[in-house]
Amino acid sequence: MKWLAGGVAAVVALGCVGVVAGYGVANVIYHFQTSSEMENLPAPTSERIAHGEYLARVGDCVACHTASGGRPFSGGLPLDTGFGVVLSSNITPDKDTGIGGWSMKQFFLAMRHGQGEDGKRLYPAMPYNTYARVSDDDIIDIKYYLDTLSPVTKAVDSNQMKFPFNIRPLMIGWNMLFLDTDQFEHDATKSAEWNRGRYIVDGLGHCTTCHSPKNIFGGDGAYLSGAVLQDWHAPNINGNGWPQVADWSEEDIAEYLKTGVNRHAIASGPMAEAIQNSTQHMEMSDLHAVATYLKSLETSEPTSMPALATMSPPSHTTKLTYDSLCATCHSPEGTGAKDLGPALRGNTAILGSGGASTTMRMILSGGYSAKTATHPTGFAMPSFAWKLNDHEAADLANYIRNAWGNVSPAISTDEVKAMRTKVASTARTD
């Protein structure tokens, strides 16, 4: 989970430790240690375990807690936070290296307050700031499900952060600034479907983790207004900015989350992974609830398209490059081809300043869509890094982002060169 880092963060964060060292941690621990609710738990019935499995799917737990080639839920996946790397923990019920020895109280502390084993502070790469809104019953069911997994003995040294961010108590200050542990409250003025959608989006779905920009401390900025995550653009989904998903219907949103494809787009990058591991397994009623909530965020007067300086018309060579490399799957008019390639005209993932990174990454490294029940083989786009130099790739990216009525800031040759270096570096470490 990539946060926006700033040099001032270390100094201010260190200062926070001294200011908030006594912040109500003791009260939090005391609440759970003395809570009678944690002493009289319901039985882990097959129904509750099955419900816990479904909720773990909604929360996409397997994605972060499974390393490439590793056993599911056994941890070890590197997560680039922008401040350094943390490795996801082992959450199988192994008693020595997993959470098999955890009580329900300990699990609640981790899910709601970011407190791990032996009181260690968790980093919010584990989105406990959104899981804090999940109901008691749902957290209990998730723990019941995790307890049924096959134990995997795998020790993970999660904290790979560099000084000073490797000092876990810094998270006390972060929690004071950004952690809201208030439970989800049902809005009686809204429908049950709307409330269910907000509960998923703001809770287990942890949509803000990718779709809300991060400040210099890694805290969430403007709600669901879009962000760049590991050089992938997570677009604005609150309907109040440009580009946006305002022209998607509720059915479009539900279809996209279920299948990875709709009439507007084909998911790729981290979103494809989220659909493959999580949302395709969700019930359609829940997906429609999410769509209902997201559509309700739109205003009647969304922000207008920004005015940009007129770009030079694309060269004949650039048009030929698009026609030879892209038109077969995306069509000459950028309208896409069913079951082959998404539309590029009006595609929110590639437009605007945030979409520059996704456009460059797709041209240079290609990508894969989600493999779902409806599209079991997925779709693939090849890399063109071998064929296009930096100047040619920049011209193609600018053509795509400014043809057919699209309007986006220009991408420079230097930006393409920097992205090419990142892509090559990522390929070497994957």
Kinemage of the C-alpha trace (Angstrom):
@kinemage 1
@onewidth
@group {chain A} dominant
@subgroup {mainchain}
@vectorlist {calphas} color= white
{ca met a 1} P 0.000 0.000 0.000
{ca lys a 2} L 1.833 3.045 -1.208
{ca trp a 3} L 1.694 6.155 0.963
{ca leu a 4} L 2.926 9.565 -0.082
{ca ala a 5} L 6.157 10.123 1.810
{ca gly a 6} L 7.714 13.447 2.716
{ca gly a 7} L 10.998 14.302 4.363
{ca val a 8} L 9.247 16.201 7.130
{ca ala a 9} L 7.315 13.096 8.151
{ca ala a 10} L 10.145 11.573 10.173
{ca val a 11} L 10.728 14.670 12.288
{ca val a 12} L 7.058 15.330 13.002
{ca ala a 13} L 6.274 11.682 13.629
{ca leu a 14} L 9.090 11.372 16.136
{ca gly a 15} L 7.756 14.411 17.940
{ca cys a 16} L 4.347 12.801 18.098
{ca val a 17} L 5.730 9.955 20.192
{ca gly a 18} L 6.638 12.210 23.053
{ca val a 19} L 3.366 14.108 22.852
{ca val a 20} L 1.060 11.117 22.749
{ca ala a 21} L 3.016 8.417 24.575
{ca gly a 22} L 0.257 8.267 27.133
{ca tyr a 23} L -2.522 8.258 24.540
{ca gly a 24} L -5.350 5.964 25.755
{ca val a 25} L -3.618 2.701 24.876
{ca ala a 26} L -4.012 1.401 28.403
{ca asn a 27} L -7.735 2.125 28.312
{ca val a 28} L -8.093 0.318 25.010
{ca ile a 29} L -6.303 -2.772 26.320
{ca tyr a 30} L -8.252 -2.622 29.582
{ca his a 31} L -11.556 -2.524 27.706
{ca phe a 32} L -10.836 -5.746 25.873
{ca gln a 33} L -9.220 -7.505 28.798
{ca thr a 34} L -12.255 -6.937 30.988
{ca ser a 35} L -14.989 -7.145 28.359
{ca ser a 36} L -17.468 -9.852 29.283
{ca glu a 37} L -18.396 -10.031 25.580
{ca met a 38} L -15.004 -11.587 24.908
{ca glu a 39} L -15.566 -14.186 27.613
{ca asn a 40} L -18.962 -15.437 26.479
{ca leu a 41} L -18.425 -15.991 22.761
{ca pro a 42} L -20.942 -17.779 20.537
{ca ala a 43} L -19.974 -21.246 19.368
{ca pro a 44} L -17.993 -21.496 16.094
{ca thr a 45} L -20.761 -23.214 14.118
{ca ser a 46} L -20.351 -24.281 10.511
{ca glu a 47} L -22.608 -21.390 9.495
{ca arg a 48} L -20.432 -18.840 11.266
{ca ile a 49} L -17.254 -20.328 9.831
{ca ala a 50} L -18.720 -20.203 6.307
{ca his a 51} L -19.763 -16.599 6.908
{ca gly a 52} L -16.234 -15.844 8.122
{ca glu a 53} L -14.790 -17.303 4.929
{ca tyr a 54} L -17.058 -15.047 2.883
{ca leu a 55} L -16.038 -12.013 4.934
{ca ala a 56} L -12.342 -12.866 4.507
{ca arg a 57} L -13.012 -12.837 0.761
{ca val a 58} L -14.677 -9.432 1.016
{ca gly a 59} L -11.641 -8.165 2.942
{ca asp a 60} L -9.255 -9.696 0.365
{ca cys a 61} L -7.133 -11.110 3.180
{ca val a 62} L -5.481 -13.725 0.976
{ca ala a 63} L -4.007 -11.141 -1.413
{ca cys a 64} L -1.788 -9.382 1.119
{ca his a 65} L -1.083 -12.377 3.329
{ca thr a 66} L 0.201 -14.655 0.552
{ca ala a 67} L 3.690 -14.269 -0.916
{ca ser a 68} L 4.365 -15.141 -4.531
{ca gly a 69} L 4.557 -18.947 -4.669
{ca gly a 70} L 3.775 -19.211 -0.951
{ca arg a 71} L 1.043 -21.010 0.968
{ca pro a 72} L -2.192 -19.015 1.279
{ca phe a 73} L -2.388 -16.761 4.352
{ca ser a 74} L 1.181 -17.629 5.452
{ca gly a 75} L 2.463 -14.092 4.877
{ca gly a 76} L 5.770 -12.800 3.598
{ca leu a 77} L 4.443 -10.594 0.776
{ca pro a 78} L 6.495 -7.353 0.511
{ca leu a 79} L 4.301 -4.243 0.763
{ca asp a 80} L 5.890 -0.968 -0.339
{ca thr a 81} L 4.523 1.723 1.969
{ca gly a 82} L 6.436 4.677 0.566
{ca phe a 83} L 8.292 4.862 3.901
{ca gly a 84} L 9.837 1.435 3.470
{ca val a 85} L 8.832 -2.194 3.086
{ca val a 86} L 6.836 -4.334 5.471
{ca leu a 87} L 6.186 -8.040 5.001
{ca ser a 88} L 2.686 -9.322 5.588
{ca ser a 89} L 2.303 -11.567 8.608
{ca asn a 90} L 1.441 -15.237 8.857
{ca ile a 91} L -2.243 -15.462 9.821
{ca thr a 92} L -2.602 -19.224 9.667
{ca pro a 93} L -3.371 -20.926 13.016
{ca asp a 94} L 0.222 -22.030 13.571
{ca lys a 95} L 0.855 -21.478 17.288
{ca asp a 96} L 4.505 -20.501 16.969
{ca thr a 97} L 4.668 -18.349 13.818
{ca gly a 98} L 1.017 -17.574 13.073
{ca ile a 99} L -1.998 -16.511 15.123
{ca gly a 100} L -2.976 -19.933 16.441
{ca gly a 101} L -2.188 -18.855 19.965
{ca trp a 102} L -4.168 -15.610 19.779
{ca ser a 103} L -7.246 -15.098 21.881
{ca met a 104} L -10.280 -13.328 20.475
{ca lys a 105} L -9.264 -10.270 22.478
{ca gln a 106} L -5.905 -10.149 20.738
{ca phe a 107} L -7.572 -10.513 17.342
{ca phe a 108} L -9.902 -7.601 18.110
{ca leu a 109} L -6.961 -5.438 19.170
{ca ala a 110} L -5.206 -6.136 15.866
{ca met a 111} L -8.286 -5.621 13.691
{ca arg a 112} L -9.517 -2.457 15.391
{ca his a 113} L -6.487 -0.845 17.003
{ca gly a 114} L -3.452 -2.044 15.089
{ca gln a 115} L -1.935 -3.839 18.055
{ca gly a 116} L -0.218 -7.127 17.303
{ca glu a 117} L 1.408 -9.837 19.367
{ca asp a 118} L 3.106 -8.708 22.591
{ca gly a 119} L 1.665 -5.233 22.126
{ca lys a 120} L 3.668 -4.529 18.958
{ca arg a 121} L 2.226 -1.693 16.890
{ca leu a 122} L 1.070 -2.738 13.419
{ca tyr a 123} L 1.700 -0.538 10.408
{ca pro a 124} L -1.435 0.643 8.584
{ca ala a 125} L -0.376 -1.290 5.492
{ca met a 126} L -2.750 -3.619 7.343
{ca pro a 127} L -5.850 -1.400 7.026
{ca tyr a 128} L -7.016 -1.593 10.624
{ca asn a 129} L -8.165 2.013 10.289
{ca thr a 130} L -11.018 0.730 8.084
{ca tyr a 131} L -11.462 -2.659 9.755
{ca ala a 132} L -12.222 -0.726 12.946
{ca arg a 133} L -15.710 -0.159 11.522
{ca val a 134} L -16.433 -3.881 11.121
{ca ser a 135} L -19.019 -5.289 13.524
{ca asp a 136} L -18.125 -7.517 16.473
{ca asp a 137} L -19.964 -10.488 14.983
{ca asp a 138} L -18.165 -10.188 11.658
{ca ile a 139} L -14.725 -9.975 13.298
{ca ile a 140} L -15.552 -13.030 15.415
{ca asp a 141} L -16.616 -15.002 12.329
{ca ile a 142} L -13.426 -14.098 10.467
{ca lys a 143} L -11.354 -15.389 13.381
{ca tyr a 144} L -13.407 -18.591 13.471
{ca tyr a 145} L -12.689 -19.130 9.774
{ca leu a 146} L -8.960 -18.418 10.068
{ca asp a 147} L -8.804 -20.953 12.908
{ca thr a 148} L -9.909 -23.681 10.459
{ca leu a 149} L -7.021 -23.115 8.028
{ca ser a 150} L -4.133 -25.547 7.853
{ca pro a 151} L -1.326 -24.238 10.070
{ca val a 152} L 1.799 -23.170 8.203
{ca thr a 153} L 5.054 -22.857 10.112
{ca lys a 154} L 6.631 -19.772 8.602
{ca ala a 155} L 8.330 -17.074 10.636
{ca val a 156} L 8.066 -13.610 9.094
{ca asp a 157} L 10.130 -10.619 10.189
{ca ser a 158} L 7.534 -8.086 9.075
{ca asn a 159} L 9.351 -4.861 9.920
{ca gln a 160} L 11.750 -4.118 7.056
{ca met a 161} L 11.414 -0.351 7.462
{ca lys a 162} L 14.463 1.877 7.719
{ca phe a 163} L 15.183 4.231 10.625
{ca pro a 164} L 13.254 6.037 11.991
{ca phe a 165} L 10.149 4.381 10.543
{ca asn a 166} L 11.165 0.989 11.925
{ca ile a 167} L 10.352 2.330 15.409
{ca arg a 168} L 6.924 0.834 15.927
{ca pro a 169} L 5.818 3.181 18.749
{ca leu a 170} L 5.628 5.918 16.107
{ca met a 171} L 2.283 4.363 15.227
{ca ile a 172} L 0.859 5.640 18.516
{ca gly a 173} L 1.083 9.140 17.074
{ca trp a 174} L -0.271 7.980 13.724
{ca asn a 175} L -3.245 6.369 15.415
{ca met a 176} L -4.015 9.518 17.347
{ca leu a 177} L -4.037 11.525 14.123
{ca phe a 178} L -5.804 9.124 11.758
{ca leu a 179} L -7.423 6.167 13.541
{ca asp a 180} L -11.157 6.494 14.157
{ca thr a 181} L -12.470 3.525 16.135
{ca asp a 182} L -16.110 4.638 16.109
{ca gln a 183} L -18.350 1.784 15.017
{ca phe a 184} L -20.409 1.923 11.850
{ca glu a 185} L -23.728 3.628 12.477
{ca his a 186} L -26.818 2.789 10.452
{ca asp a 187} L -28.291 5.861 8.749
{ca ala a 188} L -32.037 5.593 9.219
{ca thr a 189} L -32.643 8.136 6.443
{ca lys a 190} L -31.066 5.788 3.873
{ca ser a 191} L -32.084 2.392 2.523
{ca ala a 192} L -30.790 -0.886 3.892
{ca glu a 193} L -28.951 -1.409 0.592
{ca trp a 194} L -27.200 1.986 0.872
{ca asn a 195} L -26.137 1.231 4.451
{ca arg a 196} L -24.828 -2.185 3.472
{ca gly a 197} L -22.832 -0.623 0.633
{ca arg a 198} L -21.236 1.991 2.879
{ca tyr a 199} L -20.443 -0.675 5.483
{ca ile a 200} L -18.538 -2.687 2.858
{ca val a 201} L -16.802 0.264 1.176
{ca asp a 202} L -15.636 1.863 4.422
{ca gly a 203} L -15.035 -1.391 6.302
{ca leu a 204} L -13.804 -4.745 5.004
{ca gly a 205} L -13.692 -3.488 1.411
{ca his a 206} L -11.102 -0.877 2.560
{ca cys a 207} L -11.634 1.043 -0.696
{ca thr a 208} L -10.011 4.175 0.733
{ca thr a 209} L -6.692 2.332 0.980
{ca cys a 210} L -6.207 2.642 -2.774
{ca his a 211} L -8.760 5.230 -3.895
{ca ser a 212} L -8.052 7.999 -1.360
{ca pro a 213} L -4.851 10.052 -1.728
{ca lys a 214} L -2.373 9.960 1.146
{ca asn a 215} L -0.836 12.898 2.972
{ca ile a 216} L 2.825 13.089 4.023
{ca phe a 217} L 2.121 10.880 7.051
{ca gly a 218} L 0.270 8.204 5.091
{ca gly a 219} L -3.163 9.282 6.328
{ca asp a 220} L -6.163 9.402 4.014
{ca gly a 221} L -6.883 12.593 2.098
{ca ala a 222} L -10.016 13.515 0.154
{ca tyr a 223} L -12.459 10.620 0.381
{ca leu a 224} L -12.257 8.255 -2.624
{ca ser a 225} L -11.011 11.084 -4.843
{ca gly a 226} L -8.390 8.982 -6.588
{ca ala a 227} L -4.718 8.197 -6.003
{ca val a 228} L -1.668 6.627 -7.589
{ca leu a 229} L -0.702 3.301 -6.044
{ca gln a 230} L 2.593 1.682 -7.037
{ca asp a 231} L 2.413 3.569 -10.348
{ca trp a 232} L -1.156 2.426 -11.018
{ca his a 233} L -3.953 4.980 -11.085
{ca ala a 234} L -6.854 4.229 -8.735
{ca pro a 235} L -9.436 6.639 -10.184
{ca asn a 236} L -11.850 8.965 -8.459
{ca ile a 237} L -14.920 6.928 -7.464
{ca asn a 238} L -16.735 9.535 -5.395
{ca gly a 239} L -18.265 11.186 -8.455
{ca asn a 240} L -17.139 14.701 -7.542
{ca gly a 241} L -14.123 15.196 -9.758
{ca trp a 242} L -12.783 14.616 -13.227
{ca pro a 243} L -12.122 12.090 -14.585
{ca gln a 244} L -14.740 10.000 -12.832
{ca val a 245} L -16.975 6.974 -13.123
{ca ala a 246} L -20.107 9.113 -13.151
{ca asp a 247} L -21.312 7.694 -16.458
{ca trp a 248} L -21.268 4.142 -15.079
{ca ser a 249} L -24.630 2.778 -14.024
{ca glu a 250} L -25.106 0.726 -10.870
{ca glu a 251} L -25.287 -2.340 -13.083
{ca asp a 252} L -21.979 -1.357 -14.743
{ca ile a 253} L -20.265 -1.131 -11.342
{ca ala a 254} L -21.655 -4.452 -10.115
{ca glu a 255} L -20.723 -6.188 -13.386
{ca tyr a 256} L -17.178 -4.789 -13.267
{ca leu a 257} L -16.649 -5.975 -9.692
{ca lys a 258} L -18.099 -9.422 -10.449
{ca thr a 259} L -16.457 -10.145 -13.806
{ca gly a 260} L -13.607 -7.660 -14.202
{ca val a 261} L -15.206 -6.379 -17.395
{ca asn a 262} L -18.031 -4.046 -18.381
{ca arg a 263} L -18.936 -1.910 -21.385
{ca his a 264} L -16.518 0.797 -20.213
{ca ala a 265} L -13.432 -0.975 -18.927
{ca ile a 266} L -11.406 -4.115 -18.282
{ca ala a 267} L -9.674 -4.226 -14.902
{ca ser a 268} L -5.890 -4.487 -14.773
{ca gly a 269} L -3.119 -4.087 -12.234
{ca pro a 270} L -4.032 -4.092 -8.517
{ca met a 271} L -7.747 -3.744 -9.313
{ca ala a 272} L -7.648 -6.936 -11.365
{ca glu a 273} L -6.074 -8.694 -8.378
{ca ala a 274} L -8.772 -7.354 -6.057
{ca ile a 275} L -11.509 -8.584 -8.381
{ca gln a 276} L -9.874 -11.977 -8.870
{ca asn a 277} L -9.279 -12.601 -5.169
{ca ser a 278} L -12.183 -10.749 -3.635
{ca thr a 279} L -15.090 -9.075 -5.375
{ca gln a 280} L -15.873 -11.819 -7.907
{ca his a 281} L -16.710 -14.025 -4.923
{ca met a 282} L -19.129 -11.523 -3.398
{ca glu a 283} L -22.874 -11.943 -3.615
{ca met a 284} L -24.570 -9.822 -6.267
{ca ser a 285} L -26.731 -8.230 -3.580
{ca asp a 286} L -23.581 -6.924 -1.879
{ca leu a 287} L -22.095 -5.708 -5.160
{ca his a 288} L -25.298 -3.827 -5.968
{ca ala a 289} L -25.204 -2.356 -2.460
{ca val a 290} L -21.670 -1.084 -3.105
{ca ala a 291} L -22.814 0.380 -6.425
{ca thr a 292} L -25.819 2.050 -4.790
{ca tyr a 293} L -23.597 3.710 -2.203
{ca leu a 294} L -20.953 4.882 -4.686
{ca lys a 295} L -23.536 6.349 -7.052
{ca ser a 296} L -25.093 8.252 -4.150
{ca leu a 297} L -21.828 10.161 -3.675
{ca glu a 298} L -22.181 11.976 -6.992
{ca thr a 299} L -23.205 15.604 -7.039
{ca ser a 300} L -25.547 17.161 -9.569
{ca glu a 301} L -22.712 19.373 -10.799
{ca pro a 302} L -19.465 17.389 -11.019
{ca thr a 303} L -16.212 19.234 -11.542
{ca ser a 304} L -15.817 20.212 -15.181
{ca met a 305} L -13.061 18.965 -17.440
{ca pro a 306} L -9.895 21.002 -16.879
{ca ala a 307} L -8.759 23.417 -19.554
{ca leu a 308} L -5.399 22.437 -21.037
{ca ala a 309} L -3.076 23.989 -23.531
{ca thr a 310} L -3.703 22.733 -27.047
{ca met a 311} L -1.287 19.974 -27.940
{ca ser a 312} L 0.302 19.639 -31.342
{ca pro a 313} L -1.598 17.286 -33.645
{ca pro a 314} L -0.190 13.750 -33.546
{ca ser a 315} L 2.253 12.903 -36.263
{ca his a 316} L 1.332 10.504 -39.024
{ca thr a 317} L 3.890 8.095 -37.589
{ca thr a 318} L 2.230 8.127 -34.147
{ca lys a 319} L -1.184 7.425 -35.687
{ca leu a 320} L 0.334 4.520 -37.604
{ca thr a 321} L 1.905 3.221 -34.378
{ca tyr a 322} L -1.486 3.209 -32.675
{ca asp a 323} L -3.174 1.562 -35.657
{ca ser a 324} L -0.563 -1.194 -35.860
{ca leu a 325} L -0.102 -1.922 -32.132
{ca cys a 326} L -3.375 -0.953 -30.458
{ca ala a 327} L -6.307 -0.662 -32.862
{ca thr a 328} L -7.010 -4.401 -33.147
{ca cys a 329} L -7.958 -4.684 -29.476
{ca his a 330} L -9.011 -1.094 -28.716
{ca ser a 331} L -10.478 -0.197 -32.164
{ca pro a 332} L -9.313 2.656 -34.416
{ca glu a 333} L -11.798 4.989 -32.702
{ca gly a 334} L -10.755 3.980 -29.182
{ca thr a 335} L -14.122 2.398 -28.454
{ca gly a 336} L -12.674 -0.984 -27.515
{ca ala a 337} L -13.574 -4.462 -28.684
{ca lys a 338} L -15.841 -6.801 -26.747
{ca asp a 339} L -13.934 -9.501 -24.865
{ca leu a 340} L -10.658 -8.219 -26.316
{ca gly a 341} L -9.700 -4.758 -25.097
{ca pro a 342} L -11.251 -1.912 -23.091
{ca ala a 343} L -12.340 1.384 -24.568
{ca leu a 344} L -9.673 4.086 -24.380
{ca arg a 345} L -12.102 6.865 -25.178
{ca gly a 346} L -13.234 8.287 -21.829
{ca asn a 347} L -11.309 5.623 -19.874
{ca thr a 348} L -10.983 7.048 -16.345
{ca ala a 349} L -7.997 4.836 -15.508
{ca ile a 350} L -5.750 6.516 -18.092
{ca leu a 351} L -7.002 10.112 -18.094
{ca gly a 352} L -5.989 13.115 -16.017
{ca ser a 353} L -2.695 13.606 -14.230
{ca gly a 354} L -3.092 10.365 -12.273
{ca gly a 355} L -3.711 8.271 -15.371
{ca ala a 356} L -0.293 9.059 -16.823
{ca ser a 357} L 1.425 6.361 -14.757
{ca thr a 358} L -1.060 3.666 -15.735
{ca thr a 359} L -0.801 4.566 -19.437
{ca met a 360} L 2.994 4.435 -19.411
{ca arg a 361} L 3.069 1.234 -17.367
{ca met a 362} L 0.671 -0.579 -19.691
{ca ile a 363} L 2.624 0.460 -22.804
{ca leu a 364} L 5.963 -0.544 -21.300
{ca ser a 365} L 5.081 -3.657 -19.316
{ca gly a 366} L 1.688 -4.798 -20.603
{ca gly a 367} L -0.696 -6.352 -18.157
{ca tyr a 368} L -3.282 -8.951 -17.306
{ca ser a 369} L -6.926 -8.696 -16.423
{ca ala a 370} L -8.683 -10.591 -13.655
{ca lys a 371} L -9.370 -14.289 -14.118
{ca thr a 372} L -12.974 -14.760 -13.063
{ca ala a 373} L -15.680 -17.387 -13.429
{ca thr a 374} L -17.067 -15.543 -16.466
{ca his a 375} L -13.628 -14.919 -18.000
{ca pro a 376} L -11.481 -17.823 -16.749
{ca thr a 377} L -8.511 -17.079 -19.014
{ca gly a 378} L -8.594 -13.317 -18.577
{ca phe a 379} L -7.169 -10.902 -21.104
{ca ala a 380} L -3.551 -9.990 -21.705
{ca met a 381} L -1.725 -7.055 -23.245
{ca pro a 382} L 1.889 -7.504 -24.367
{ca ser a 383} L 4.743 -5.192 -23.458
{ca phe a 384} L 5.908 -2.792 -26.139
{ca ala a 385} L 9.037 -1.692 -24.288
{ca trp a 386} L 11.149 -3.684 -26.714
{ca lys a 387} L 9.608 -1.995 -29.745
{ca leu a 388} L 9.189 1.661 -28.740
{ca asn a 389} L 11.893 4.044 -27.591
{ca asp a 390} L 11.104 6.656 -24.934
{ca his a 391} L 10.112 9.321 -27.457
{ca glu a 392} L 7.833 6.957 -29.381
{ca ala a 393} L 6.209 5.652 -26.201
{ca ala a 394} L 5.556 9.208 -24.976
{ca asp a 395} L 3.987 10.144 -28.317
{ca leu a 396} L 1.742 7.071 -28.239
{ca ala a 397} L 0.687 7.740 -24.640
{ca asn a 398} L -0.171 11.353 -25.450
{ca tyr a 399} L -2.129 10.301 -28.526
{ca ile a 400} L -4.223 7.842 -26.507
{ca arg a 401} L -4.864 10.369 -23.728
{ca asn a 402} L -5.863 13.174 -26.104
{ca ala a 403} L -7.640 11.490 -29.020
{ca trp a 404} L -11.395 10.975 -29.500
{ca gly a 405} L -12.300 13.796 -27.103
{ca asn a 406} L -9.945 12.704 -24.319
{ca val a 407} L -8.101 15.569 -22.624
{ca ser a 408} L -5.052 14.996 -20.420
{ca pro a 409} L -1.728 16.678 -19.608
{ca ala a 410} L 1.232 15.774 -21.789
{ca ile a 411} L 3.636 13.006 -20.791
{ca ser a 412} L 7.307 13.818 -21.360
{ca thr a 413} L 10.045 11.587 -22.705
{ca asp a 414} L 11.823 11.879 -19.348
{ca glu a 415} L 8.721 10.546 -17.548
{ca val a 416} L 8.657 7.532 -19.854
{ca lys a 417} L 12.367 6.955 -19.255
{ca ala a 418} L 11.821 7.001 -15.475
{ca met a 419} L 8.892 4.591 -15.761
{ca arg a 420} L 10.934 2.257 -17.954
{ca thr a 421} L 13.557 2.085 -15.196
{ca lys a 422} L 10.879 1.337 -12.567
{ca val a 423} L 9.293 -1.370 -14.711
{ca ala a 424} L 12.664 -3.041 -15.315
{ca ser a 425} L 13.473 -2.892 -11.592
{ca thr a 426} L 10.127 -4.423 -10.646
{ca ala a 427} L 10.561 -7.205 -13.183
{ca arg a 428} L 13.930 -8.113 -11.659
{ca thr a 429} L 12.525 -8.394 -8.131
{ca asp a 430} L 9.206 -10.167 -8.883
